[in-house]
Amino acid sequence: MRALVFDSVRQIRHTVVPDPVIQEPGDVIVQIRAAAVCGSDLHVYRGLETGLDAGTVMGHEFVGEIVDAGAGVTGFRRGDLVVSPFSTSCGECFYCRCGLSARCVSGQLFGWVEAGRGLHGAQAELVRVPMADSTLVRVPAGTPAELALFAGDVLATGWFGAESAGAAPGGVTAVVGCGPVGLMAVVAARELGAERVFALDTVAERLALAERYGAEPVNITAEDAPARLREATEGRGADSVIEAVGSPQATRLAFDLVRPGGTIAAVGVHTENHLGFAPGEAYDKNLTYRAGRTPVRRYVERLLLLVQSGRYDLGALISHRLPLAEGPHGYDLFDRRLEGCTKVMLLPDLRRAE
């Protein structure tokens, strides 16, 4: 099959790799209808996260059709259109039972193979999904496949961030970073009832999308964002802040935005060794700081209903639809934010234009 594989830093290659096969009774093979490039893929691409084996098939955001199933699979059959969280989960361990499927003791992250162990990803024509019955969710009839894909990562992560930060009716929420997760955090904060949502970024196209989804855009290169938030809240600051970047600068900005007694939820993937604020500063602000990988499986069904409702033009998030063969170019577009890039969708059935 054709796939995008990791060679080295900033080197993604479109090539032929062996087709995945059923290895365990609970496996299925999914033919990819749509996959996407995620901001966390860029951490590997840029060399910020290390350890990935050369030759690993990239990608963990996907939707597709089941084309083969192991003998132990009972909840799905060939032909089902399914969406997956970015990691597998057993549904039975302590962490799965308490809703923290991202820490499943048997779970694996798609697109991460290290020292020969792990699970290949979905930026390919086919992907193997272990523990399919407890991992996958059937896409409701009539739901566009590429929009259903959002429920498996960026929409779920944005929702987790807004929920963890305490976005609630009557409150003021700030979202730091208007990449795909930050934009979906805007949607989530609105759905959770936040009275005002401020979206902070430097990229005009992303701020325009945030406004379209119901936020008040703040260009941090053009104005003093903490002052803007204090002005809007009688000098206090935001009740809840979602940090969706994953950098010490973003952490520091989130700290400067939040009011005393407020909450910061960090859903950006961090690779630095120290937080952007000191323990004493957190103490003096009575700050709650929450962070972690999203337990996507807990949210997928409800978010598919939101996607299906059509209340938000989620398709506007997709700036580029490319054939799989142009995936390396898609990584470059997303990495350098070229051509107004907000989200790259990879479509294995889309052929290069003649």
C-alpha positions in Angstrom: 0.0 0.0 0.0 1.0 3.6 -0.3 1.8 5.5 2.9 3.6 8.5 4.4 6.6 7.4 6.5 9.0 9.2 8.8 12.6 9.2 7.6 14.2 11.9 9.8 13.6 15.4 11.0 11.6 17.3 8.3 11.7 14.3 6.0 8.4 12.6 5.4 8.3 10.2 2.4 5.5 8.9 0.3 6.3 5.3 -0.5 5.1 1.7 -0.7 5.0 -0.4 2.6 3.5 -3.8 3.4 -0.2 -3.9 3.8 -1.3 -4.3 7.5 -2.7 -7.7 8.4 -4.9 -9.1 11.2 -2.6 -10.0 14.1 -5.0 -10.5 17.0 -8.7 -11.7 17.1 -9.8 -8.2 18.1 -8.1 -6.4 15.2 -9.8 -4.8 12.2 -8.2 -3.4 9.0 -9.6 0.0 8.0 -9.4 1.4 4.5 -8.7 5.1 5.0 -11.3 7.5 3.6 -9.6 10.5 5.1 -6.6 11.2 7.3 -5.2 14.5 8.6 -2.0 16.1 9.6 -2.1 17.0 13.3 -0.2 19.6 15.2 1.3 16.9 17.3 2.7 15.2 14.1 4.7 18.4 13.8 6.5 17.7 17.1 8.1 14.6 15.5 8.5 16.4 12.1 10.4 19.2 13.8 12.5 16.9 16.0 10.9 18.2 19.2 9.8 14.6 20.1 12.4 11.9 19.5 12.6 8.1 19.5 10.4 7.4 16.5 11.8 4.6 14.3 12.6 5.6 10.7 10.0 3.9 8.4 7.1 4.5 10.9 3.8 5.2 9.1 2.7 8.6 10.4 -0.7 9.9 11.5 -3.4 9.3 14.1 -6.4 11.2 12.8 -8.5 9.1 10.4 -11.9 7.8 9.3 -12.5 4.9 7.0 -14.3 1.7 6.1 -13.7 -1.7 7.7 -12.4 -4.2 5.1 -11.3 -7.1 7.3 -12.0 -8.2 10.9 -10.5 -10.7 13.3 -12.6 -13.6 14.6 -13.1 -11.9 18.0 -14.6 -8.7 16.7 -18.3 -8.6 17.5 -19.4 -4.9 17.3 -18.4 -4.2 13.7 -18.5 -5.8 10.3 -17.0 -5.2 6.9 -18.4 -2.1 5.3 -18.9 -0.1 8.5 -17.7 3.5 8.3 -15.8 4.2 11.5 -13.8 6.9 13.3 -11.1 6.3 15.7 -9.5 8.1 18.7 -5.8 8.8 18.2 -5.1 5.9 20.6 -6.5 2.5 21.2 -8.2 1.4 24.5 -9.4 -1.8 26.0 -12.5 -0.4 27.7 -12.0 -2.7 30.7 -8.9 -1.6 32.7 -9.0 0.8 35.7 -8.3 3.8 33.6 -10.8 3.0 30.9 -13.5 2.4 33.5 -12.9 5.8 35.1 -13.0 7.6 31.8 -9.3 8.1 31.3 -8.9 6.0 28.1 -5.8 7.9 27.1 -4.0 6.0 29.8 -5.3 2.6 29.0 -2.8 0.0 30.2 -3.0 -1.8 26.8 -3.5 1.3 24.7 -1.2 2.4 21.8 -0.8 5.6 20.0 -1.3 5.4 16.2 1.8 6.4 14.3 4.3 5.7 17.1 6.8 2.8 16.6 9.9 3.0 18.8 12.7 0.3 18.9 10.5 -1.9 16.8 7.5 -1.8 19.1 4.3 0.2 18.6 1.5 0.8 16.1 1.8 2.2 12.6 -0.3 5.2 11.7 -3.1 6.1 9.3 -1.6 8.4 6.7 -1.9 5.5 4.4 -4.3 3.5 2.4 -4.9 1.0 5.2 -4.4 0.9 9.0 -4.7 -1.9 11.5 -6.8 -1.1 14.6 -6.3 -3.4 17.6 -9.1 -3.7 20.3 -11.5 -2.5 17.6 -14.7 -3.2 19.6 -13.7 -0.8 22.4 -11.7 1.7 20.3 -13.8 2.5 17.2 -17.1 4.3 16.9 -19.5 3.9 13.9 -20.1 7.1 12.0 -23.8 8.0 11.9 -25.4 7.8 8.4 -25.3 11.1 6.6 -22.3 12.5 8.5 -19.5 13.7 6.1 -16.5 11.4 6.7 -13.9 14.2 6.9 -15.9 16.1 9.5 -16.5 12.9 11.5 -12.7 12.6 11.7 -12.6 15.7 13.9 -14.3 13.8 16.7 -11.3 11.5 16.9 -8.9 14.2 17.9 -9.1 17.9 17.5 -12.7 18.4 18.4 -12.4 16.0 21.4 -9.2 17.7 22.5 -10.7 21.1 22.2 -13.7 19.9 24.2 -11.5 18.3 26.9 -9.6 21.6 27.2 -12.7 23.7 27.6 -14.2 21.2 30.0 -11.0 20.9 32.0 -10.6 24.7 32.2 -14.1 25.1 33.5 -15.8 26.9 30.7 -19.3 27.4 31.9 -22.4 29.6 31.6 -21.7 33.2 32.5 -17.9 32.8 32.4 -15.2 34.4 30.4 -12.9 31.9 28.5 -9.6 32.7 26.7 -8.1 30.3 24.1 -4.4 30.7 23.5 -3.5 29.5 20.0 -6.0 29.2 17.1 -4.7 26.1 15.4 -7.2 23.3 14.8 -7.4 22.3 18.5 -7.7 25.9 19.7 -10.5 26.6 17.2 -12.3 23.5 18.3 -11.8 24.8 21.9 -13.7 27.9 20.9 -16.6 25.8 19.7 -16.5 23.8 22.9 -16.5 26.8 25.1 -19.5 28.2 23.3 -21.3 24.9 23.6 -20.5 24.8 27.3 -22.1 28.2 27.7 -19.3 30.6 28.2 -20.6 34.1 27.9 -17.5 35.5 26.2 -14.7 33.7 24.5 -11.5 35.4 23.5 -9.3 33.8 20.9 -5.6 34.7 20.8 -3.2 34.2 17.9 -1.0 36.0 15.4 -2.4 34.5 12.1 -5.2 36.5 10.5 -6.8 33.5 8.8 -7.0 31.6 12.1 -8.4 34.6 14.0 -11.0 35.1 11.3 -12.1 31.4 11.8 -12.2 31.9 15.5 -14.5 34.9 15.1 -16.7 32.8 12.7 -17.0 30.2 15.5 -18.2 32.8 18.0 -15.0 34.2 19.6 -13.7 37.7 20.0 -10.3 37.6 18.2 -7.2 39.1 19.7 -4.0 39.5 17.7 -1.3 39.3 20.3 1.2 41.2 18.0 -1.1 44.1 17.7 -2.5 44.6 21.2 -1.8 43.8 24.9 -3.9 40.7 25.4 -3.8 40.6 29.2 -4.9 44.2 29.3 -7.7 43.4 26.9 -8.9 40.6 29.2 -8.7 42.7 32.3 -10.6 45.5 30.6 -13.4 43.0 29.7 -13.6 41.6 33.3 -13.5 44.6 35.7 -9.7 44.0 36.1 -9.8 40.3 37.0 -8.8 38.3 33.9 -10.3 35.2 32.3 -12.1 32.6 34.5 -10.7 29.8 32.3 -7.9 29.6 29.8 -7.2 26.9 27.3 -3.6 26.7 26.2 -3.5 25.0 22.9 0.0 25.7 21.7 2.5 23.7 23.8 5.3 26.3 24.4 6.6 28.1 27.4 5.6 31.4 25.8 2.0 30.2 25.5 2.0 29.0 29.1 3.3 32.4 30.3 0.6 34.2 28.3 -2.1 31.8 29.7 -0.9 32.6 33.2 -1.0 36.4 32.6 -4.6 36.1 31.2 -6.2 34.0 34.0 -7.8 35.6 37.0 -6.9 34.7 40.6 -8.7 31.5 41.4 -9.0 30.6 37.7 -8.0 27.6 35.8 -5.6 26.9 33.0 -6.0 23.7 30.9 -3.0 22.8 28.8 -3.8 20.6 25.8 -0.9 21.6 23.7 1.9 19.0 23.7 4.8 20.3 25.7 8.4 19.3 25.2 10.2 21.8 27.4 11.6 21.0 30.9 10.0 23.8 32.9 6.7 25.6 33.1 6.5 29.2 32.0 5.6 30.4 35.5 7.0 29.7 39.0 5.4 27.7 41.8 5.2 30.8 43.9 3.3 32.7 41.2 0.8 29.9 41.0 0.4 30.0 44.8 -0.1 33.7 44.8 -2.8 33.4 42.2 -4.6 30.4 43.7 -4.2 28.9 40.3 -5.5 25.5 39.1 -3.3 24.1 36.3 -4.5 21.0 34.5 -2.8 19.1 31.7 -2.8 15.8 29.9 -3.6 13.7 26.9 -7.3 13.7 26.0 -9.3 10.6 26.8 -11.0 10.9 23.3 -13.0 7.7 23.5 -15.2 9.2 26.3 -16.3 12.0 24.0 -16.7 10.6 20.5 -20.4 9.7 20.4 -21.6 13.1 21.7 -19.2 15.0 19.4 -20.4 13.1 16.4 -23.9 14.4 17.3 -22.5 17.9 17.4 -20.9 17.4 14.0 -24.1 16.0 12.6 -26.1 18.9 13.9 -24.4 21.3 11.5 -24.4 24.2 14.1 -20.9 25.0 13.1 -19.3 25.1 9.7 -16.5 22.7 10.7 -15.5 22.2 7.1 -14.2 25.7 7.1 -11.3 24.5 9.3 -10.0 22.5 6.3 -7.8 24.7 4.2 -6.1 22.0 2.0 -7.3 18.7 0.7 -4.5 16.7 -0.9 -3.8 13.3 -2.4 -1.7 11.1 -0.2 1.2 11.5 -2.6 1.3 15.2 -1.8 1.5 14.5 2.0 5.1 15.7 2.3 4.1 19.0 0.8 1.1 19.1 3.2 3.5 18.8 6.2 5.5 21.7 4.8 2.4 23.8 4.4 1.2 23.1 7.9 4.6 23.5 9.5 5.3 26.9 7.9 1.7 28.1 7.8 1.8 28.7 4.1 -1.1 29.5 1.9 -3.3 30.3 4.9 -3.0 26.7 6.0 -5.2 25.7 9.0 -5.8 22.0 8.4 -4.5 19.5 5.9 -6.7 16.6 4.9 -5.2 13.7 3.1 -7.5 11.7 0.8 -6.0 8.4 -0.5 -8.6 8.2 -3.2 -7.9 11.7 -4.5 -5.6 11.6 -7.5 -3.0 14.2 -8.4 -4.5 16.8 -10.8 -3.3 16.3 -14.4 
